[in-house]
Amino acid sequence: MLIGEVARRSGVSARMLRHYESLGLVRPTGRTGAGYREYSDEDIRRIFHIESLRALGLSLRDIGRALDDPGFTPSELVDDLVRRTRERIARETELLTRLRRIGAAEPAGWEDVLQTVALLRALGSKSAGTRQRAALSSVDEMPVPVEALAEAALRETDPNVAGALRWALAHSGDGGLALLAEGLGSPEPEVRERAVQSIAEIADGAATALLRDALMNHPDTVVRRYAAVVLGTRGVAEAVPILVDMVVEEAHDVDAADALGALARDPALADRITAGLVARLTRGTAGPAARRRLAQALADIPGVSAARALLDLAEDEDRAVALTATYVLELRGAR
């Protein structure tokens, strides 16, 4: 079969066939009387083998080794192809994400495009100061797509930059909640914590609903505690049991007590909160330090039930608890 017919049947151009020949990949086994290249059936099969391996991403050099080296084993080469393919996909995915974010910013001209690209690069900078300035400028200067802010918040380890990113997210609406919700399901505890902290800064119904779901269903105690403190300040009664536990366990107990005080402004909840605190005081499982914290937590709970509980505690056999209750009663009387 002559080169032109091989090209038509194989889809490989005559020019590429000549290139294969120059590299020694395919050498026509015959020549016509006029000196034209003549390909045998075996030559054509080799051409199809070459094209199949090219489709996998192998270089022509590697293809030559694969076809001609009897001792060649493909596993190492395939592993390398897998690695390179993953790297290429990661690069292309990053490019696609960046293009989508630029489009989401709705640039009016190329100047806007360049500013958005600069801010996106700044958010990924190795310099904490650069990242922080980018987060702060994203609100007033050139808006950054909220998804980029959410992703940056989930990976940020510097506390100052993290605070700036949460602030920027809070001023950007709830567009980043979907990504932050994914962060709550991360296998990495640090990412879950950053996610709930970021959601906590967004004061709208969607964020509150997400926190309520985390409070009731999330397996991570840290996430549930963060959610409880925020929901307590937002008047969500389901947070009460976890907040009481936090006081007992000295886990952000001051924040938990403040949240209980905020909830107790609702008269319907004040007695419930008092009952929860008193139950832990009388159950016998709380140690002396925990009982003092529980007594302190009663300070901001209004109502007769809390006052009665404090009067009982003022006679407690634990002198430190009794003194704490007495001091709290004096404070309540001075108000």
C-alpha positions in Angstrom: 0.0 0.0 0.0 1.4 3.4 -1.0 1.9 6.3 1.4 -1.1 8.3 0.0 -3.5 5.4 0.5 -2.1 4.6 4.0 -2.7 8.3 4.9 -6.3 8.2 3.7 -7.1 5.0 5.5 -5.2 5.7 8.8 -6.0 9.4 9.1 -2.3 10.0 9.6 -0.9 12.6 7.2 1.8 11.7 4.7 4.0 14.3 6.3 3.6 12.6 9.7 4.3 9.2 8.2 7.5 10.5 6.8 8.3 12.0 10.2 7.7 8.6 11.8 10.1 7.1 9.2 12.8 9.7 10.0 12.6 8.7 13.7 12.7 5.0 12.9 9.2 4.4 14.3 7.8 3.0 11.0 9.9 1.9 8.1 8.0 0.8 5.0 9.1 -2.8 4.3 9.1 -2.4 0.6 9.6 -0.1 -2.4 7.8 -0.2 -5.8 9.7 -0.4 -9.0 9.5 3.4 -9.2 11.0 3.7 -5.8 7.8 4.7 -3.9 7.3 3.6 -0.3 5.2 0.5 0.1 3.6 -0.4 3.5 2.8 -3.9 4.5 -0.1 -5.0 6.7 2.3 -5.2 9.6 3.5 -1.7 9.0 -0.1 -0.4 9.0 -0.8 -2.3 12.3 2.3 -0.6 13.8 1.0 2.8 12.7 -2.3 2.2 14.5 -0.3 1.1 17.6 1.6 4.3 17.5 -1.6 6.4 17.2 -3.2 4.5 20.1 -0.2 5.2 22.3 -0.1 8.9 21.2 -3.7 9.2 22.3 -2.6 8.2 25.8 -0.2 11.1 25.9 3.1 9.2 25.3 5.9 11.0 23.5 7.2 9.5 20.3 10.4 8.6 22.1 8.5 6.6 24.7 6.4 5.0 22.0 9.6 3.8 20.2 10.8 2.2 23.5 7.4 0.6 24.1 7.3 -1.0 20.7 10.9 -2.0 20.2 12.3 -2.8 23.7 11.5 -6.5 24.6 12.2 -5.8 28.2 10.0 -2.7 28.4 7.5 -2.8 31.2 4.6 -0.2 30.9 3.7 0.2 34.6 6.3 2.9 35.4 5.5 4.8 32.2 1.7 4.6 32.9 2.2 5.8 36.5 4.2 8.8 35.1 1.4 9.5 32.6 -1.2 9.4 35.4 0.9 11.9 37.4 1.4 14.3 34.4 -2.3 14.0 33.5 -3.4 14.9 37.0 -1.0 17.9 37.0 -2.4 19.1 33.7 -6.0 18.7 34.9 -5.2 20.6 38.1 -3.6 23.5 36.0 -6.5 23.6 33.6 -9.1 23.4 36.5 -7.3 26.3 38.2 -7.4 28.3 34.9 -11.1 27.4 34.4 -11.9 28.5 38.0 -10.1 31.8 37.5 -11.9 32.5 34.2 -15.2 31.8 35.8 -14.4 34.1 38.7 -13.4 36.9 36.3 -16.7 36.4 34.5 -18.6 36.4 37.7 -17.1 39.8 38.5 -18.8 41.2 35.4 -15.9 43.3 34.2 -16.8 46.3 32.1 -13.4 46.4 30.4 -10.0 44.9 30.3 -8.9 47.2 33.1 -11.5 45.5 35.4 -10.2 42.1 34.2 -6.6 43.0 35.1 -7.7 44.3 38.5 -9.6 41.1 39.3 -6.7 38.9 38.2 -4.4 41.0 40.4 -6.6 40.6 43.4 -7.0 36.8 42.8 -3.3 36.5 42.6 -2.9 38.5 45.8 -5.3 36.2 47.7 -2.9 33.3 46.8 0.2 35.2 47.7 2.8 33.7 50.1 2.8 37.1 51.9 0.2 37.3 54.7 0.2 41.1 54.4 -0.5 40.9 50.7 -3.4 38.5 51.3 -4.8 40.7 54.1 -4.7 43.8 51.9 -6.4 41.9 49.1 -9.2 40.7 51.5 -9.8 44.2 52.8 -9.7 45.9 49.4 -12.1 43.3 47.9 -15.1 45.1 49.5 -14.6 48.8 48.6 -12.2 48.8 45.7 -12.6 46.0 43.2 -15.0 43.2 44.2 -13.6 39.7 44.2 -16.0 36.9 43.4 -17.3 35.7 46.7 -16.4 32.1 45.9 -12.7 33.1 45.8 -13.1 34.7 49.2 -14.7 31.6 50.6 -12.0 29.3 49.3 -9.3 31.6 50.7 -11.0 31.7 54.1 -11.1 27.9 54.2 -7.4 27.5 53.6 -6.1 30.6 55.5 -3.9 29.8 58.5 -2.8 33.3 59.5 -5.4 34.6 62.1 -5.2 38.3 61.0 -5.7 37.4 57.4 -8.5 34.9 58.3 -10.3 37.7 60.2 -10.1 40.0 57.2 -11.4 37.3 54.9 -14.4 36.6 57.3 -15.1 40.3 57.4 -15.0 40.5 53.6 -17.3 37.5 53.3 -19.8 39.0 55.8 -20.0 42.1 53.6 -20.4 40.1 50.4 -23.8 38.5 51.1 -24.5 34.8 51.3 -23.0 33.8 47.9 -20.2 31.9 49.5 -22.3 29.8 51.8 -22.4 26.8 49.5 -18.6 26.5 49.5 -18.5 27.1 53.3 -21.1 24.4 53.8 -18.8 22.0 51.8 -16.0 23.1 54.2 -18.1 21.8 57.2 -17.8 18.4 55.6 -14.0 18.5 55.1 -12.0 15.6 56.5 -9.6 18.2 58.0 -10.6 19.6 61.4 -8.9 22.9 60.8 -11.0 23.5 57.6 -14.2 22.6 59.4 -13.4 25.1 62.1 -12.6 27.9 59.6 -15.9 27.1 57.8 -18.1 27.4 60.9 -16.2 30.6 62.0 -16.8 32.1 58.5 -20.5 31.2 58.5 -20.9 32.7 62.0 -19.9 36.1 60.6 -22.8 36.1 58.1 -25.9 37.3 59.8 -28.7 36.2 57.6 -31.4 33.5 57.6 -29.5 31.2 55.3 -26.4 31.2 57.5 -28.5 30.8 60.7 -30.2 27.7 59.1 -26.8 26.2 58.2 -25.6 26.8 61.8 -28.7 25.3 63.2 -28.3 22.1 61.1 -24.6 21.9 62.2 -25.7 22.3 65.9 -28.2 19.4 65.6 -26.4 17.0 63.3 -22.7 17.7 62.9 -20.4 15.0 64.3 -17.6 17.5 65.2 -17.9 18.8 68.8 -15.9 22.0 67.9 -18.3 22.8 65.1 -21.3 22.3 67.3 -19.9 24.5 70.0 -19.1 27.4 67.6 -22.6 27.0 66.2 -24.2 27.0 69.7 -22.5 30.3 70.8 -23.6 32.1 67.6 -27.1 30.7 67.7 -27.4 31.6 71.3 -26.8 35.2 70.5 -29.4 34.9 67.8 -32.1 33.5 70.1 -32.1 29.9 69.0 -33.3 27.9 72.0 -31.9 24.5 70.8 -28.4 25.8 71.7 -29.1 25.8 75.4 -27.9 22.2 76.3 -24.6 22.5 74.5 -24.0 26.0 76.0 -24.5 24.5 79.5 -22.1 21.7 78.7 -19.6 24.2 77.5 -19.8 26.1 80.9 -19.2 22.8 82.7 -16.4 21.6 80.5 -14.7 25.1 80.4 -14.9 25.1 76.6 -15.2 28.8 75.7 -17.2 29.0 78.9 -17.3 32.8 79.0 -18.7 33.0 75.5 -21.2 30.2 76.4 -22.4 32.1 79.5 -22.8 35.3 77.5 -24.9 33.4 74.9 -27.0 31.9 77.7 -27.5 35.4 79.1 -28.6 36.6 75.7 -31.1 33.8 75.4 -32.5 34.4 78.9 -33.7 37.8 77.8 -36.7 35.8 76.6 -38.7 35.2 79.8 -39.9 31.9 78.3 -36.3 30.6 78.2 -35.0 32.1 81.4 -36.5 29.3 83.6 -35.4 26.6 81.2 -31.8 27.9 81.3 -31.9 28.1 85.0 -33.1 24.5 85.3 -30.4 23.3 83.0 -27.7 25.0 85.1 -29.1 23.9 88.4 -29.4 20.3 87.1 -25.7 20.2 86.4 -25.0 21.7 89.9 -27.0 19.1 91.8 -26.3 16.1 89.6 -23.0 15.5 91.5 -20.9 15.0 88.4 -19.5 18.6 88.2 -16.3 19.3 90.0 -15.7 22.4 92.2 -14.4 24.6 89.4 -17.3 23.6 87.2 -19.8 24.4 90.0 -18.2 27.9 90.4 -18.6 28.5 86.7 -22.2 27.4 86.8 -22.9 29.8 89.6 -21.2 32.6 87.7 -23.4 31.8 84.6 -26.5 32.3 86.7 -25.5 35.9 87.2 -27.0 37.0 83.8 -30.1 34.9 84.1 -33.1 37.0 85.2 -36.1 35.7 87.1 -37.1 34.3 90.5 -35.8 30.8 89.7 -32.3 32.0 89.1 -32.4 34.1 92.3 -33.6 31.2 94.3 -30.9 28.9 92.9 -28.3 31.5 93.9 -29.7 31.8 97.4 -29.3 28.0 97.8 -25.8 28.1 96.5 -24.9 30.9 98.9 -25.3 28.2 101.6 -23.3 25.6 99.7 -20.8 23.5 101.6 -18.2 24.4 99.0 -17.0 27.7 100.3 -15.7 28.9 96.9 -19.2 28.2 95.3 -20.9 29.9 98.3 -18.8 33.0 98.0 -19.3 33.1 94.2 -23.1 32.9 94.6 -23.1 35.5 97.3 -21.1 37.9 95.1 -23.4 37.3 92.2 -26.4 38.0 94.4 -24.8 41.3 95.5 -24.3 42.2 91.9 -27.9 41.4 91.0 -29.1 43.5 93.9 -27.0 46.4 92.8 -28.6 46.5 89.4 
